[in-house]
Amino acid sequence: MSHQPERAATAAKAPQAIRQPLDARATGLMIGFCLVIGLQQVAIKSVAHAISPLAQIGIRSLIAVLVIAAIARFRGIALWVPEQFAPGLVIGVGYTLEFAFVALGLNYTYASHMSVFLYTAPVFAAIGLHLFVAGEQLGPRHWAGVVIAFAGLVIALAPSAHVSSRVLLGDGLGVAAGASWAGTTIALRTSSLSEAPPLRTIAYQLVVASVLLLPTAAALGDLGSIHMTALAWASLSFQSVIVSVAALLVWFWLLRRYLASRLGVFAFLSPIFGVGFGVILMGDPISLNFAFGGLAILAGLLLVNTRGRRRIVPRTPA
């Protein structure tokens, strides 16, 4: 008889370790983590001609969940707990919507734009958690961050002579992806999965994404038009193993050992790296309204993540 549930329960009852302030190792790992997360939009966009973004997300989710299942089996962690199927389905649908919007949006907008608009998620999540979760209320500083971020969003999305309607459509889908990510955060925070092992939470997200996105990609003809190149193999491997598995395991390792409030301050680095990679590697143009709006969004994000009366339970990053 398997002892996986008993071992998982024992791990859940273990006392929490005292979190430490950030040291040089944690700082280096967080910068590396943000680099990886910032690069993922460019990784998707760079091979969109060989394999559609939607197909990429579906395939990488399937590969990643197989890796997660192998790790969970090795560590004796039960992934499929019947009483958590319902919340698992909810967060899985939220995750799927997030990356479906990302995939669709990248057909129209730049990778650099997607990196910024996706990271409106913490601002949307802060508002939702303030409304629905006790102990997650925003202080004046955080509300100021919300206002600044939304003002930046309006500026960044404002039509201009240098931005086409196609780009604006993709930008809007990026905002929808950020809102979906926030919805997943709120659903996770208010369900029994908030105390579940991270591997289980990640597995539910990846399974639902692969089950929903792969048939959709097939129906749209995206799977039949795949043309795998060396760059496509490299990008898909990077997304599947590095982004969807390794980076998240590093993230949760850091959360178990260091203060979450200090780690959260690094969140603004991912969109900065994303914009940098988009400009350098993809030649993305930067309009004035996007530059000013993006800076305001990042400033608001930094304020929302600073310490104060509010306490946010860390979520799984995109």
Salt bridges, closest charged atoms under 4 A:
GLU136 OE2 - ARG189 NE 3.06
ASP171 OD1 - HIS113 ND1 3.03
